Each structure stands twice: as C-alpha cells, then as structure tokens.
Amino acid sequence: LRRYELYLKMEKGFSGNTLDAYLRDLRKLVDFLRKERIDFRHPTASELDLLAGSLLDQGVSSTSVARTLAGVRSFYRFLHIDGYRDDDPTELLESPVLGEHLPEVLSATEVDMLEASVDVSKWEGHRNRAIIEVLFSCGLRVSELVNLRFSYLYLKERYIRVMGKGSKERLVPISQRALDELANWFEWRRLLKIKKGEEDYVFLNRRGSHLTRTMILIMLKRQAEEAGIEKTISPHTLRHSFATALLEGGADLRVIQALLG
C-alpha cells in the first residue's frame, strides 16, 4: 500500500486533493474486502463487483461509485504492473451506468425457475432455496439477509424485523412460501455443528458460520446459469423484483418504499 502511494506521487505525479481521493478509494476497498474476509491482493472480478453494489446499497450516487471504481482500477493496474499479480481483475469490472438506468428484474416465473434449479439432494440446496425466497418475498438487501437472526423472526405473526442502513429497524411481512422454505431449511440446519457465537444467525455455511455477501452472489449467479436465465442477476435483482411485483400488483408506492426501508 505504501508502494502504491509512492507510485501515485512519483510516477503519476499526483498531489494534494487528487492523491487524497485515490487513497480514500483505496481505504474503502480495503475496508470492504476485510469485512468480506477477502485478501485485498487476490479478489476476483465478481468479488470487486460487490463493492459497487455495496456502495449503491448505502445510497452512494452512481457518479461517486464510478469515481471510486476508477481508483480501484488504478490500484490493481499498479499491482499487475509491479508484479504482485499475473492479471488485472478490474478488466471486466463495469462502472454503474450514469443517467437513466433500469436494473434487471425477474418475473415470479423466473424466480420459480431459479428455485427449481437448486439441487436439493444436498443440504445447502435447502438453505439456498430459502435464501432466494426470503430475498424475493421480503425485498431484503443482501447485508440484511446475511445478518438475519432468529431473534428477528416472528413467524407465527408472519413478519420479520429487519436491521437496515443506519441501524434503522423496519417490520416486513413474510409470505407463506418463504415460511415453508425456512421451516424446511431449519430441519437441515439442526444437523450442522454451529460455531460459538453464530447460533442466532439464520443462514450458515458448512463450517457453522454466517454467510458473506460474496457467497450469496456466487450462489445466485450459479443458479441463474443452472436455470437458463441469461440476465445478469445479483441479490439486488431480487430486491428490485420484489418492488416491481408489488407495484404491478397495485401496491401503494409509499408502502413499497417503507417495506424496502
């Protein structure tokens, strides 16, 4: 990291505000990858893609996200040039489209196709079906899903408590289908050896720890391929699909905004 700062000063000739901006971008990148338990020297393009999604999720403007990604590209170009990596993972990294942009949306039929493609002969298949259904039927952000806890579930009353951005809480109804998928997953979850301190998390990996955003993204992309869905999808796609389905069903826009937090 110090070598990169010297590179910006000595070889690129940056100083003052420009240098500060590039180093701020770098701190955002390192902090994000650390939270996701990814070594900042060796991320994949898909993992770097998550940074943009995370920033947009936090309400950062498309222009600011594009500016941050320019700094990320600069850093990995430096690592490639300086021999720390054999490739540049940002070559396929796309910036958000500035101006009018309509995100990909899945129909209810496509969500059914996504769930039907899951291999339920494996224990994680039951977890993945529950994840897809909860994302779609509750409109959660991926950060809200990975942090969902048993103490937030009010299943008899058919709603969940969601901890959103800025520690703001909201109550979201949960569909019968999502309840059924969760009940099925809980039967399999009981068989896992759960890591101490992780007992309250709803969704766990094979080591008994709660999931990361990266795991969810990779799973959804794989399931989309298995289902023959050619759209580029992410956890955010299911959130948009939730809002679109409600809007097409005649729900009030203010209600949808409240449910989305």
C-alpha positions as CSV (number, residue, x, y, z in Angstrom):
1,L,0.0,0.0,0.0
2,R,2.9,2.3,0.8
3,R,4.5,1.4,-2.6
4,Y,1.2,2.3,-4.3
5,E,1.1,5.7,-2.6
6,L,4.7,6.4,-3.8
7,Y,3.7,5.3,-7.3
8,L,0.9,7.8,-7.4
9,K,3.2,10.6,-6.1
10,M,6.4,9.8,-8.1
11,E,5.2,8.2,-11.3
12,K,1.7,9.6,-11.8
13,G,2.7,13.0,-10.4
14,F,-0.4,13.2,-8.2
15,S,-0.5,15.6,-5.3
16,G,-3.0,17.3,-2.9
17,N,-6.7,16.5,-3.5
18,T,-6.2,14.0,-6.3
19,L,-3.8,11.9,-4.2
20,D,-6.2,12.1,-1.2
21,A,-9.1,11.0,-3.4
22,Y,-7.2,7.9,-4.7
23,L,-6.1,6.9,-1.2
24,R,-9.7,7.3,0.1
25,D,-10.9,5.0,-2.7
26,L,-8.2,2.5,-1.6
27,R,-9.4,2.7,2.1
28,K,-13.0,2.0,1.0
29,L,-11.8,-1.0,-1.0
30,V,-9.6,-2.5,1.8
31,D,-12.3,-2.0,4.5
32,F,-14.9,-3.6,2.3
33,L,-12.8,-6.7,1.4
34,R,-11.7,-7.1,5.0
35,K,-15.3,-7.2,6.1
36,E,-16.0,-9.8,3.4
37,R,-12.9,-11.8,4.5
38,I,-11.2,-11.4,1.1
39,D,-7.4,-10.8,0.8
40,F,-7.2,-7.4,-1.0
41,R,-4.4,-8.6,-3.1
42,H,-6.3,-11.6,-4.6
43,P,-10.0,-10.7,-5.3
44,T,-11.9,-11.9,-8.3
45,A,-13.8,-9.6,-10.7
46,S,-17.1,-10.8,-9.2
47,E,-15.9,-10.0,-5.7
48,L,-14.9,-6.5,-6.7
49,D,-18.3,-6.1,-8.4
50,L,-19.8,-6.5,-4.9
51,L,-18.1,-3.3,-3.8
52,A,-20.1,-1.3,-6.3
53,G,-23.3,-3.0,-5.2
54,S,-22.5,-2.3,-1.5
55,L,-21.9,1.4,-2.2
56,L,-25.1,1.8,-4.2
57,D,-26.9,0.0,-1.4
58,Q,-25.6,2.6,1.1
59,G,-27.1,5.4,-1.1
60,V,-23.9,6.5,-2.7
61,S,-24.6,8.1,-6.1
62,S,-23.7,6.4,-9.3
63,T,-21.2,9.2,-10.1
64,S,-19.4,8.7,-6.8
65,V,-19.3,4.9,-7.2
66,A,-17.9,5.3,-10.8
67,R,-15.2,7.6,-9.3
68,T,-14.3,5.0,-6.6
69,L,-14.1,2.2,-9.1
70,A,-11.6,4.3,-11.1
71,G,-9.4,4.4,-8.0
72,V,-9.9,0.6,-7.6
73,R,-8.8,0.0,-11.3
74,S,-5.7,2.2,-10.7
75,F,-4.7,0.1,-7.7
76,Y,-5.0,-3.3,-9.4
77,R,-3.3,-2.0,-12.6
78,F,-0.4,-1.0,-10.3
79,L,-0.3,-4.5,-8.7
80,H,-0.3,-6.0,-12.2
81,I,2.5,-3.7,-13.5
82,D,4.6,-4.2,-10.3
83,G,4.4,-8.0,-10.5
84,Y,2.1,-8.6,-7.4
85,R,-0.5,-10.2,-9.7
86,D,-0.3,-12.0,-13.0
87,D,-3.6,-10.4,-14.2
88,D,-5.7,-7.3,-13.7
89,P,-9.1,-8.4,-12.1
90,T,-10.7,-5.0,-13.0
91,E,-10.5,-5.5,-16.7
92,L,-14.1,-6.8,-16.7
93,L,-15.3,-4.5,-13.8
94,E,-18.2,-2.4,-15.0
95,S,-19.0,1.0,-13.6
96,P,-22.6,1.9,-12.9
97,V,-24.4,3.5,-15.9
98,L,-24.7,7.2,-15.3
99,G,-28.1,8.8,-16.0
100,E,-31.2,6.7,-16.6
101,H,-30.7,3.0,-15.9
102,L,-33.3,0.3,-15.4
103,P,-32.0,-2.6,-13.3
104,E,-32.7,-6.2,-14.3
105,V,-35.9,-7.6,-12.9
106,L,-37.0,-11.3,-12.6
107,S,-40.6,-12.3,-13.1
108,A,-42.3,-14.6,-10.5
109,T,-41.9,-17.3,-13.1
110,E,-38.2,-16.7,-13.4
111,V,-37.9,-16.8,-9.6
112,D,-39.7,-20.2,-9.7
113,M,-37.2,-21.4,-12.3
114,L,-34.3,-20.2,-10.1
115,E,-35.6,-22.2,-7.1
116,A,-36.4,-25.2,-9.2
117,S,-32.8,-25.3,-10.5
118,V,-31.5,-25.8,-6.9
119,D,-30.1,-29.3,-6.2
120,V,-32.0,-30.3,-3.0
121,S,-30.1,-33.6,-2.8
122,K,-27.5,-31.6,-0.9
123,W,-28.2,-29.9,2.5
124,E,-27.1,-26.5,1.2
125,G,-29.8,-26.7,-1.5
126,H,-32.5,-26.3,1.1
127,R,-30.7,-23.3,2.5
128,N,-30.3,-21.7,-0.9
129,R,-34.0,-22.2,-1.8
130,A,-34.9,-20.4,1.5
131,I,-32.4,-17.6,0.7
132,I,-33.9,-17.0,-2.7
133,E,-37.5,-17.0,-1.4
134,V,-36.7,-14.7,1.5
135,L,-34.8,-12.2,-0.7
136,F,-37.7,-12.2,-3.2
137,S,-40.7,-12.2,-0.8
138,C,-39.2,-9.7,1.7
139,G,-37.2,-7.4,-0.6
140,L,-34.1,-7.5,1.7
141,R,-30.7,-6.1,0.9
142,V,-28.0,-8.8,0.9
143,S,-26.4,-7.2,4.0
144,E,-29.8,-7.6,5.8
145,L,-30.1,-11.2,4.7
146,V,-26.6,-12.3,5.9
147,N,-27.3,-10.6,9.3
148,L,-30.8,-12.0,9.7
149,R,-31.1,-13.6,13.2
150,F,-33.6,-15.9,14.9
151,S,-34.4,-13.1,17.3
152,Y,-35.6,-11.0,14.4
153,L,-38.2,-13.7,13.3
154,Y,-41.8,-13.5,14.3
155,L,-43.0,-16.5,12.3
156,K,-46.4,-17.1,14.0
157,E,-47.2,-13.4,13.4
158,R,-45.9,-13.7,9.8
159,Y,-43.4,-10.9,9.8
160,I,-39.6,-10.3,10.3
161,R,-37.7,-7.4,11.9
162,V,-35.0,-6.1,9.6
163,M,-32.0,-4.0,10.7
164,G,-31.4,-1.7,7.8
165,K,-29.0,1.1,6.9
166,G,-28.0,3.4,9.8
167,S,-29.3,0.8,12.3
168,K,-32.9,1.7,11.3
169,E,-35.4,-1.1,12.0
170,R,-38.4,-2.0,9.9
171,L,-41.1,-4.7,10.0
172,V,-41.7,-6.7,6.8
173,P,-44.4,-9.3,6.2
174,I,-43.2,-12.7,5.1
175,S,-45.0,-14.9,2.7
176,Q,-46.3,-18.4,3.4
177,R,-44.0,-19.8,0.7
178,A,-41.0,-18.2,2.4
179,L,-42.1,-19.6,5.8
180,D,-42.3,-23.1,4.3
181,E,-38.8,-22.8,2.8
182,L,-37.4,-21.6,6.1
183,A,-39.1,-24.4,8.0
184,N,-37.5,-26.9,5.6
185,W,-34.1,-25.3,6.0
186,F,-34.3,-25.3,9.8
187,E,-34.7,-29.1,9.7
188,W,-31.3,-29.3,7.9
189,R,-29.7,-26.5,9.9
190,R,-30.1,-28.6,13.1
191,L,-27.6,-31.1,11.7
192,L,-24.8,-28.6,11.4
193,K,-22.1,-28.1,14.0
194,I,-22.6,-24.4,14.7
195,K,-19.6,-22.2,15.6
196,K,-19.8,-20.5,19.1
197,G,-21.3,-17.0,18.8
198,E,-23.0,-17.8,15.5
199,E,-26.1,-19.6,16.9
200,D,-28.5,-16.8,16.3
201,Y,-27.8,-16.4,12.6
202,V,-30.5,-17.8,10.3
203,F,-28.3,-18.7,7.3
204,L,-25.0,-20.6,7.9
205,N,-22.2,-22.1,5.8
206,R,-20.8,-25.7,6.2
207,R,-18.5,-24.5,8.9
208,G,-21.4,-23.2,11.0
209,S,-20.6,-19.5,10.5
210,H,-22.9,-16.9,9.0
211,L,-22.6,-16.3,5.3
212,T,-21.0,-13.4,3.5
213,R,-22.3,-11.3,0.6
214,T,-19.8,-12.9,-1.7
215,M,-21.2,-16.4,-1.0
216,I,-24.8,-15.2,-1.8
217,L,-23.6,-13.5,-5.1
218,I,-21.8,-16.6,-6.3
219,M,-24.7,-18.9,-5.4
220,L,-27.2,-16.7,-7.3
221,K,-25.0,-16.4,-10.4
222,R,-24.5,-20.2,-10.5
223,Q,-28.3,-20.8,-10.0
224,A,-29.1,-18.4,-12.8
225,E,-26.8,-20.4,-15.2
226,E,-28.4,-23.7,-14.0
227,A,-31.9,-22.3,-14.6
228,G,-31.0,-21.0,-18.1
229,I,-31.7,-17.4,-17.1
230,E,-29.5,-15.2,-19.3
231,K,-30.0,-11.9,-17.3
232,T,-27.1,-10.7,-15.1
233,I,-28.5,-11.2,-11.6
234,S,-27.4,-10.4,-8.1
235,P,-29.1,-10.2,-4.7
236,H,-30.2,-6.7,-5.6
237,T,-32.0,-8.1,-8.6
238,L,-34.4,-10.0,-6.3
239,R,-34.9,-6.8,-4.3
240,H,-35.9,-4.9,-7.4
241,S,-38.1,-7.8,-8.5
242,F,-39.9,-7.7,-5.1
243,A,-40.7,-4.0,-5.6
244,T,-41.7,-4.4,-9.2
245,A,-44.1,-7.4,-8.4
246,L,-45.7,-5.3,-5.6
247,L,-46.1,-2.3,-7.9
248,E,-47.6,-4.4,-10.7
249,G,-50.0,-5.9,-8.1
250,G,-51.3,-2.4,-7.3
251,A,-49.5,-1.7,-4.1
252,D,-49.1,1.9,-3.0
253,L,-45.7,3.4,-3.8
254,R,-45.2,4.7,-0.2
255,V,-45.9,1.3,1.2
256,I,-43.3,-0.3,-1.1
257,Q,-40.8,2.4,-0.1
258,A,-41.4,1.6,3.6
259,L,-41.0,-2.1,3.0
260,L,-37.7,-1.5,1.2
261,G,-36.5,0.7,4.0
